[in-house]
Amino acid sequence: MNIYKNRWGIPLDLAKLVFERDKKCIYCHCELIRNGQKSIGSWEHIINDVKIICPENIARCCRSCNSSKGTKSLSQWLTSSYCVSRNIKIETVADIVRIHVQKFGS
C-alpha cells in the first residue's frame, strides 16, 4: 500500500512534503501514527476546494477533526461545539493553519 496515494489528485512530491511536515493533527495535535504502511490521519483541504492543491492548503489531520469540519469553513468550524469542547482555536492550531489564514483568509 502506498501511503502517499490519494483520491484528491495530490502529486507525490506534495504528498511526501505534507507527510513529513504534518506528523500530528494540524488541529488537535494528536499523533498521526503509522501502523506499518497505514496512517490514521486523513488528507485535509483547509479551504474546502479540491482544486486548490498547494502546500498551504493541503495538510494532514486526524479523522475525528476532518469528519467534524466536513464542508464548514475554517472560521465556522472553529466556533463549533466540537472545537470549543476540545479547546481548538486559531491560537492553538498548527502553524500551517495560521499561515493559511494569513494567505487566504478563513
C-alpha positions as CSV (number, residue, x, y, z in Angstrom):
1,M,0.0,0.0,0.0
2,N,1.4,3.4,-1.0
3,I,0.8,5.8,2.0
4,Y,1.0,8.8,-0.4
5,K,-1.7,7.5,-2.7
6,N,-4.9,9.6,-2.6
7,R,-8.1,10.3,-4.5
8,W,-7.6,14.1,-4.4
9,G,-5.0,14.4,-7.1
10,I,-2.3,15.5,-4.7
11,P,1.0,15.0,-6.5
12,L,3.5,12.6,-5.0
13,D,6.1,15.3,-4.2
14,L,3.5,17.4,-2.3
15,A,2.1,14.3,-0.5
16,K,5.6,13.5,0.7
17,L,6.2,17.1,1.9
18,V,2.9,17.1,3.8
19,F,3.6,13.7,5.4
20,E,7.0,15.0,6.6
21,R,5.5,18.3,7.8
22,D,2.3,17.1,9.5
23,K,3.2,14.3,12.0
24,K,0.4,15.5,14.3
25,C,-3.1,16.6,13.5
26,I,-3.0,20.2,12.4
27,Y,-6.0,21.0,14.6
28,C,-5.9,18.9,17.8
29,H,-2.2,17.9,17.7
30,C,-2.9,14.1,18.3
31,E,-0.1,11.9,16.8
32,L,-0.8,10.6,13.3
33,I,0.6,7.2,14.0
34,R,1.5,4.9,11.1
35,N,0.8,1.3,11.6
36,G,3.1,-0.4,9.1
37,Q,2.1,1.3,5.8
38,K,-1.3,2.6,7.2
39,S,-1.8,6.0,8.7
40,I,-4.7,7.0,11.0
41,G,-4.6,10.5,9.5
42,S,-6.6,11.9,6.7
43,W,-6.0,14.5,3.9
44,E,-7.3,17.9,4.7
45,H,-8.1,20.8,2.3
46,I,-8.1,23.7,4.7
47,I,-10.2,25.6,2.2
48,N,-12.7,23.0,1.1
49,D,-11.8,23.2,-2.6
50,V,-10.2,20.1,-4.2
51,K,-8.8,22.4,-6.9
52,I,-6.5,24.3,-4.5
53,I,-3.6,21.9,-4.4
54,C,-0.7,23.7,-2.7
55,P,1.4,23.3,0.5
56,E,-0.6,26.0,2.2
57,N,-4.0,24.3,1.6
58,I,-3.1,20.6,1.8
59,A,-2.5,19.1,5.2
60,R,-3.0,16.1,7.4
61,C,-5.3,15.9,10.3
62,C,-7.0,13.2,12.4
63,R,-10.1,11.6,11.1
64,S,-12.2,13.0,14.0
65,C,-11.3,16.6,13.2
66,N,-11.7,16.1,9.5
67,S,-15.1,14.5,10.0
68,S,-16.2,17.3,12.3
69,K,-15.0,20.0,10.0
70,G,-16.6,18.5,6.9
71,T,-17.5,21.2,4.4
72,K,-17.6,24.0,7.0
73,S,-15.3,27.0,6.5
74,L,-12.4,27.2,9.0
75,S,-13.9,30.2,10.8
76,Q,-17.3,28.4,11.1
77,W,-15.7,25.2,12.3
78,L,-13.5,26.9,14.9
79,T,-16.7,28.2,16.7
80,S,-18.4,24.7,16.6
81,S,-19.1,22.8,19.8
82,Y,-16.5,20.2,18.7
83,C,-13.7,22.8,18.7
84,V,-15.0,24.6,21.8
85,S,-15.1,21.3,23.8
86,R,-11.5,20.4,22.7
87,N,-10.1,23.9,23.1
88,I,-9.2,24.1,19.4
89,K,-8.9,27.7,18.3
90,I,-6.8,29.7,15.9
91,E,-4.2,30.3,18.6
92,T,-3.8,26.5,19.2
93,V,-3.8,25.1,15.7
94,A,-0.6,24.2,13.8
95,D,1.4,27.0,12.2
96,I,0.3,25.9,8.7
97,V,-3.3,26.7,9.5
98,R,-2.3,30.2,10.7
99,I,-0.1,30.7,7.6
100,H,-3.1,29.6,5.5
101,V,-5.4,32.2,7.2
102,Q,-2.8,34.9,6.6
103,K,-2.5,34.0,2.9
104,F,-6.1,33.1,2.1
105,G,-8.3,34.3,4.9
106,S,-10.7,31.9,6.7
